[in-house]
Amino acid sequence: MAKNMQPIVKRCRELDISPAVMGYTYKSKRESTRNPKAQVRRKQSEYGSQLREKQKVKFIYGILEKQFHMYYEKAVKAKGITGEVLLTTIERRLDNVVFRLGFAMTRREARQAVTHGHFLVNGKKVNIPSYLVSAGDVIEVREKSRSSVMFKRLTGEDAPIFTVPEWLTRDIQNYKGTVTRLPIREDIDFPVEEHLIVELYSK
């Protein structure tokens, strides 16, 4: 299976997004006066702007081109605004939901945990990161997996603090999360101009 192994911080800088969106905390190094003109961005072409927005979404969610284009084709056929349907559909991926619930520190970690079979959806094991959740679904860590270091840290005194989006609820003591409703455009918490992605594919 193909993997996206791009360096996180460097790629975030290129796409002008915060590493926090990816689940990473990063302190920037002191500014250098060496080659100051390197920081000056050239004016992007229309195509460049469209491509940048597509690359941004693909990078954040860890999706490769073939699968991303599949999501786009489904969004075109669905009811609603194509760009918004595209984003909210990708937001429903199981690996993203695991990350949003705070069961993993990053989406990459969430994808690996799902692939290794650590999660149940409505009581059944699901090991497909691209599985799309529905309203009412209950996601939980398997009983056998809860004693692992990865999940024990979630309930300790030094447990990381996560902001769970409004379309999800979390019961951290029981290692569970529930999809209370499907995500909407306002739930996407990073800056993206999805209409540019639609324009790119419409050519």
N, C-alpha and C positions, 0 to 999 in steps of 0.2 A: 504494500500500500504506500502511495506517495506521501511524503511528509514535507511540511513547510518548515525549513530550518533556518529562516532568515534571522539575523541578530536583532533582538527586540528593540533595544534603545536606538540603535542606528537607524532602523527602519521607521521607528516612531518619529525620529527627527526629520527624516525625508518626507514623511506624510503629514507632518505638522499635527501630531496627536500626542496626548500625554501618555506616558508609560502606565499611568494609573488605570487607564481604560483597559489595559491588558492584564491588570492585576499586579503590576510591578511597582515597587517604590524605588525611586532613583534620584540621587542627588547629583546635580550637574557639577562637572569639574570647573575649576576656575577658568574664566574666559582668557583666551589667548589672543595676543596682538599679532601673531604670525599670520600672514596672508589674509588681512582683513576683508579683502574683496571677495573672498570665498563665501562669505555669509550673505552677499547680495544676490537675491533671487532674480533670475531673468523673467520677463513677462511670459507667462504660459500661453500657448495657443489654445484654441477652443478644444481641440482634440486632447491636448495635454491635461486640461482641467477635467475633462470627462474621464479620462483614463485614471487620473489620480484618485477620483472619488471611488471608482470601482476597485482599485488596488487597496484603498483604505478599508473598505468593508471586507474584502477578501482576507486581508491581513488580520484584522481585529478578530474575525470569527474563525480564522484558520482554514479557509475554504479554497480549494484549487479551482482553476478556470472551468473545467468540464462540469463540475457540480454546481458552480455559481451560475453558469449559463442555463442549467436545468431549472434552477430556482426562478430565473428570470422568465423562462418560457412558461412556467406554471403561473407566474404572476400576471403575465399578459392575458392568459385565458380566464383568470379569476375576476370576480366582481371587485370594483373599487379602483383606486388610483394605483397604477402599476408599481411605481417606486415605493409607495408605502406598503403595499402588499408584499413586495420583495423583502423589505427590511423586517417586517413583523413575522414573516414566515421563517426567515433565518433565525430570528430571535427565539423561536420555539424549539430549536434543536436541543436535544437532550444534553449534550455536552455544555451548551451555553446555560441551560437551566441549572445544571449542577453547579456551575461557576456562580451564577446569580444567587443561588441559595447559600453560597458560602461553604459548600462541601469540598471545594478545591480552591487553591490560591490563584490559579490562572486557568484559562481555557485549555491550554495544552495539558495541564495536569488533569483537568476534568475529562478531557478526551481519552487520556490514557486510563483513567480510573473506570470509565464507562466500558472501554474496550476489554478491560480485565474482568468485567463482570461483577463489579462491586455494588451495582445499583439495581433496584427493583422498581418497576412502574406498575402500579395497581397490583402488587404482589407477585409479578412475574419478572424474571431476570431479563434485562434488555442490555445488550452489549454493542449496540449500534449508535455511535455518536450523533449521526444525522437523524435519528428517530425524532419525529415531530410530536410534541406533547399536545394534549387537548385540555380544554377547561374541565376541571374536576379530577384530573389525574393526580395521583399521589406518588411522589418519588421518595424513596427511602434507601438508606445504606443497608446492605445485607447484614444480617445478624452476625455472620462469620467474619465480616470485614470490620466491624466496629472496634475490635480490639487492636487493630493495626495502628501504628504511629500516626499515619496520615489522618485518621479520623478521631483518635483520642485527643489530639490537640484542639479539636473543635469545642470541647466542653471543659477544658481545664481553666485554671485561673488566668493563664496567659493566652486564652483563646482570642484569635483575631476578631475584630469587629467588622461586620459586613452590613451594608445598607441593602436590604432586600427590596426589590422593586414592588410597586403596588399590585401588580398582577400575580404575585406569588406570596404565600405565607410560609413561615418556617417554624418548625417545632424542633429546635436543636437538641433538646434533651432526649428526644426519641429518634433523632437522626432522620426526620421526615420533612418533607415540603409538599405543599399543595398548590396546584395551578387554579387559582380562584376565578380567573378569566383569561381570555386570550390577550396578548400584548397589543397595544395600539401605537401609533406613530410617536406619541408623546413619551412613551416608555423608552425610546431609544436615546440613551444618555451620552452620546458623543456627536460632535458636529459632522453632518454629512449632507450633501446636496444630491439626494437620490434621483432627482429629475435629470441630472447630468448623466447618470448611468443609463437611464432609459434612452436618452438622446444618443448615447454612444452605440447601444445595441440596435437602435432604430435605423441606423444608416444603411 
